[in-house]
């Protein structure tokens, strides 16, 4: 049964919703009268066929159109990057339109829970909500429910439970990391940077937390702090090229063209066959041409 107040899935034998505590009133499907000729031809089946044909046509058009208008996507970590354009090196005027973004957030800390490993995520959500009713001060349950809700796409609700987990157990760096990740999904860069910073304070040697804090600071346009954070990330993982590329982007945004070009060169020295190498070389050309 679906709660009409908050959308939670609740067993039909319950009188109130476990999440919002409102009396359960099931959603009713609206009955739209159909003309008699539609019933004669199969009713819903005919409508489904018409809608399906229309949807296929729209998707075909969008696929064709996106192929003409697609722009460069956000670079991923070097081992996962998508194929770059194979155009030749651009002139300074052309290269000035190319923009590099930092390698995206690293979201592989100790975030998994037993509930997230289950195939029945909705079932896990129900069990966690019931457990939370029995003990709302259980930080682990709050954290795990937040992760499950995030997996299901209910990010604001996830943040509520992840915040509760942090409040109940502040010394747990992973809880801060999880909350920061959820905040980044909402593009709340200040909160994301603050929670990543808390995770770093509790676990200074944690590279993902340090790097993600730097990315959040950059996305929030705090380039001075982002540059310092990227430099510390490089100290934690000197063999990883990603922080060098991201540091170059931040240095360029801060107007430090020579330093940015140096970091772009370092990145290319570490991964000379990087799939974004042509774009990075173009940025170096722009920076050195304009300096």
C-alpha positions as CSV (number, residue, x, y, z in Angstrom):
1,X,0.0,0.0,0.0
2,X,1.3,3.5,-0.8
3,X,0.7,6.3,1.7
4,X,-1.1,9.2,0.1
5,X,0.6,11.7,2.3
6,X,4.3,10.9,1.8
7,X,4.5,8.1,-0.8
8,X,6.0,5.5,1.6
9,X,5.2,1.9,0.9
10,X,3.4,0.4,4.0
11,X,1.8,-3.0,4.6
12,X,-1.9,-2.9,4.0
13,X,-2.8,-4.1,7.5
14,X,-1.3,-1.0,9.2
15,X,-3.6,1.9,10.2
16,X,-0.9,4.7,10.1
17,X,2.1,5.4,8.0
18,X,5.5,4.4,9.6
19,X,7.1,7.5,8.2
20,X,4.7,10.4,8.5
21,X,2.2,8.8,11.0
22,X,-0.8,9.9,9.0
23,X,-3.8,7.6,8.7
24,X,-3.4,5.4,5.7
25,X,-5.5,6.2,2.7
26,X,-4.5,4.4,-0.5
27,X,-4.2,6.2,-3.7
28,X,-7.0,5.5,-6.1
29,X,-6.5,5.2,-9.8
30,X,-8.7,7.6,-11.7
31,X,-11.2,6.0,-14.0
32,X,-11.4,7.8,-17.3
33,X,-14.3,6.8,-19.5
34,X,-13.3,5.6,-23.0
35,X,-15.3,5.8,-26.2
36,X,-17.1,2.6,-27.2
37,X,-15.0,2.2,-30.4
38,X,-11.9,2.1,-28.2
39,X,-13.4,-0.7,-26.1
40,X,-14.3,-2.6,-29.2
41,X,-10.7,-2.5,-30.5
42,X,-9.1,-3.6,-27.3
43,X,-9.3,-0.4,-25.1
44,X,-6.1,-0.1,-23.0
45,X,-4.1,-2.3,-25.4
46,X,-4.8,0.1,-28.3
47,X,-3.9,3.1,-26.3
48,X,-0.7,1.5,-25.1
49,X,0.2,0.7,-28.7
50,X,-0.4,4.3,-29.8
51,X,1.6,5.7,-26.9
52,X,4.4,3.2,-27.5
53,X,4.7,4.1,-31.2
54,X,4.7,7.8,-30.4
55,X,7.4,7.3,-27.7
56,X,9.6,5.4,-30.1
57,X,9.4,8.1,-32.6
58,X,10.3,10.8,-30.1
59,X,13.3,8.8,-28.8
60,X,14.5,8.2,-32.4
61,X,14.4,11.9,-33.0
62,X,16.1,12.8,-29.8
63,X,18.9,10.2,-30.4
64,X,19.5,11.7,-33.9
65,X,19.4,15.3,-32.6
66,X,21.7,14.6,-29.7
67,X,24.3,13.2,-32.0
68,X,24.5,16.6,-33.8
69,X,24.5,18.8,-30.7
70,X,26.5,16.8,-28.2
71,X,29.2,18.7,-26.3
72,X,32.2,17.6,-24.4
73,X,31.2,15.7,-21.2
74,X,32.7,16.1,-17.8
75,X,36.1,14.3,-17.7
76,X,36.1,11.2,-15.5
77,X,39.0,9.6,-13.7
78,X,41.8,8.7,-16.3
79,X,41.0,5.0,-16.3
80,X,37.3,5.6,-17.0
81,X,37.4,8.5,-19.4
82,X,35.1,8.5,-22.5
83,X,36.5,8.8,-26.0
84,X,37.6,12.3,-26.7
85,X,37.2,14.1,-30.0
86,X,40.0,13.1,-32.5
87,X,40.2,16.6,-34.0
88,X,43.7,18.0,-34.5
89,X,45.3,20.5,-32.2
90,X,43.3,23.7,-32.2
91,X,44.5,27.2,-32.8
92,X,44.6,29.6,-29.8
93,X,41.3,31.2,-30.9
94,X,39.6,27.8,-31.2
95,X,41.2,26.4,-28.0
96,X,39.9,29.3,-25.9
97,X,36.5,27.8,-26.2
98,X,37.6,24.4,-24.7
99,X,37.1,24.1,-20.9
100,X,38.4,21.4,-18.7
101,X,36.5,20.4,-15.5
102,X,38.1,18.8,-12.4
103,X,37.9,15.0,-12.3
104,X,34.6,14.3,-10.6
105,X,33.9,13.3,-7.0
106,X,35.4,10.0,-5.8
107,X,32.5,8.2,-4.1
108,X,34.0,4.9,-3.1
109,X,34.6,5.1,0.7
110,X,33.2,2.7,3.3
111,X,29.7,3.7,2.4
112,X,28.0,0.3,1.8
113,X,25.7,-1.3,4.2
114,X,24.1,-4.7,4.3
115,X,20.8,-3.1,3.2
116,X,22.3,-1.6,0.1
117,X,23.7,-5.0,-0.9
118,X,20.1,-6.4,-1.0
119,X,18.2,-6.7,-4.3
120,X,15.0,-5.6,-2.5
121,X,16.0,-2.1,-1.6
122,X,12.3,-1.1,-0.9
123,X,12.1,-4.0,1.5
124,X,15.3,-2.8,3.2
125,X,13.8,0.6,3.5
126,X,10.7,-0.8,5.2
127,X,12.7,-2.8,7.7
128,X,14.9,0.2,8.5
129,X,11.9,2.5,9.0
130,X,10.4,-0.1,11.4
131,X,13.8,-0.4,13.2
132,X,13.9,3.4,13.5
133,X,10.5,3.5,15.1
134,X,11.8,1.1,17.8
135,X,15.0,3.1,18.4
136,X,15.2,6.5,16.7
137,X,18.6,7.2,18.4
138,X,20.4,4.4,16.6
139,X,23.0,6.3,14.4
140,X,23.7,3.3,12.2
141,X,20.1,2.8,11.4
142,X,19.7,6.5,10.6
143,X,22.8,6.4,8.4
144,X,21.7,3.2,6.5
145,X,18.2,4.5,6.0
146,X,19.7,7.6,4.5
147,X,21.8,5.6,2.1
148,X,18.9,3.5,1.0
149,X,16.7,6.6,0.4
150,X,19.6,8.2,-1.5
151,X,19.8,5.0,-3.7
152,X,16.0,5.3,-4.3
153,X,16.4,9.0,-5.3
154,X,14.8,10.6,-2.3
155,X,17.8,12.8,-1.6
156,X,16.2,15.5,0.7
157,X,14.8,12.7,2.9
158,X,18.2,11.0,2.8
159,X,19.9,14.2,4.0
160,X,17.5,14.3,7.0
161,X,18.5,10.8,8.2
162,X,22.2,11.2,7.3
163,X,22.2,14.5,9.4
164,X,20.6,12.6,12.3
165,X,23.4,10.0,12.1
166,X,26.0,12.7,12.2
167,X,24.3,14.4,15.2
168,X,24.2,11.0,17.0
169,X,27.7,10.0,16.3
170,X,29.9,12.9,15.3
171,X,33.3,11.0,15.6
172,X,32.3,8.7,12.8
173,X,34.1,10.1,9.7
174,X,32.0,8.0,7.3
175,X,28.8,9.6,8.4
176,X,30.1,13.0,7.6
177,X,31.3,11.7,4.2
178,X,27.9,10.2,3.4
179,X,26.1,13.5,4.3
180,X,28.6,15.5,2.2
181,X,28.0,13.2,-0.8
182,X,24.2,13.7,-0.4
183,X,24.7,17.5,-0.1
184,X,26.7,17.4,-3.3
185,X,23.8,15.7,-5.1
186,X,21.8,18.8,-4.2
187,X,24.6,21.1,-5.3
188,X,24.9,22.5,-1.8
189,X,28.6,23.0,-2.2
190,X,29.1,24.9,1.1
191,X,27.6,22.1,3.2
192,X,29.3,19.4,1.1
193,X,32.7,21.1,1.6
194,X,32.0,21.5,5.4
195,X,31.1,17.9,5.9
196,X,34.0,16.6,3.8
197,X,36.2,18.9,5.9
198,X,34.8,17.2,9.1
199,X,35.6,13.8,7.6
200,X,39.1,14.9,6.8
201,X,39.6,16.3,10.3
202,X,38.6,12.9,11.7
203,X,40.6,10.9,9.1
204,X,43.4,13.1,7.7
205,X,44.9,10.3,5.6
206,X,41.7,9.7,3.7
207,X,42.3,10.6,0.1
208,X,38.7,10.5,-1.2
209,X,37.5,12.8,1.6
210,X,40.4,15.3,1.0
211,X,39.9,15.3,-2.8
212,X,36.2,15.6,-2.6
213,X,36.5,18.5,-0.2
214,X,38.7,20.2,-2.8
215,X,36.2,19.6,-5.6
216,X,33.3,20.9,-3.5
217,X,35.3,24.1,-2.7
218,X,36.0,24.6,-6.4
219,X,32.3,24.1,-7.4
220,X,31.5,26.7,-4.7
221,X,34.0,29.1,-6.4
222,X,36.3,29.1,-3.3
223,X,39.4,28.7,-5.4
224,X,42.0,29.7,-2.8
225,X,40.8,27.0,-0.4
226,X,40.3,24.6,-3.3
227,X,43.9,25.0,-4.4
228,X,45.2,24.3,-0.9
229,X,42.9,21.2,-0.6
230,X,44.0,19.8,-4.0
231,X,47.7,20.3,-3.1
232,X,47.1,18.3,0.1
233,X,45.3,15.6,-1.9
234,X,48.4,15.3,-4.1
235,X,50.5,14.8,-1.0
236,X,48.2,11.9,0.0
237,X,48.3,10.3,-3.4
238,X,51.3,11.6,-5.4
239,X,51.0,8.9,-8.1
240,X,47.4,9.8,-8.9
241,X,47.1,12.1,-11.9
242,X,43.5,13.3,-11.1
243,X,44.4,15.9,-8.5
244,X,47.0,17.5,-10.8
245,X,44.4,18.0,-13.5
246,X,41.9,19.3,-11.0
247,X,44.5,21.6,-9.4
248,X,45.3,23.0,-12.9
249,X,41.6,23.8,-13.4
250,X,41.4,25.6,-10.0
251,X,44.6,27.5,-10.6
252,X,43.4,28.6,-14.0
253,X,40.1,29.8,-12.5
254,X,42.1,31.8,-10.0
255,X,44.0,33.5,-12.8
256,X,47.3,31.7,-12.2
257,X,48.0,30.8,-15.8
258,X,51.6,29.8,-15.5
259,X,51.0,27.5,-12.5
260,X,47.9,26.0,-14.2
261,X,49.9,25.2,-17.4
262,X,52.6,23.6,-15.2
263,X,50.0,21.3,-13.6
264,X,48.5,20.5,-16.9
265,X,51.9,19.4,-18.2
266,X,52.5,17.3,-15.1
267,X,49.2,15.6,-15.7
268,X,50.2,14.8,-19.3
269,X,53.6,13.5,-18.2
270,X,51.8,11.1,-15.8
271,X,49.2,10.0,-18.4
272,X,50.6,10.9,-21.9
273,X,47.9,8.8,-23.6
274,X,45.0,10.3,-21.6
275,X,41.9,10.5,-23.7
276,X,41.5,14.1,-22.8
277,X,45.1,14.9,-23.8
278,X,44.2,16.9,-26.8
279,X,41.9,19.2,-24.8
280,X,44.5,19.6,-22.1
281,X,47.2,20.5,-24.7
282,X,44.8,23.0,-26.1
283,X,44.4,24.6,-22.7
284,X,48.2,24.8,-22.3
285,X,48.4,26.5,-25.7
286,X,45.9,29.1,-24.6
287,X,47.5,29.8,-21.3
288,X,51.0,30.1,-22.7
289,X,49.8,32.1,-25.7
290,X,48.0,34.6,-23.5
291,X,50.6,34.9,-20.8
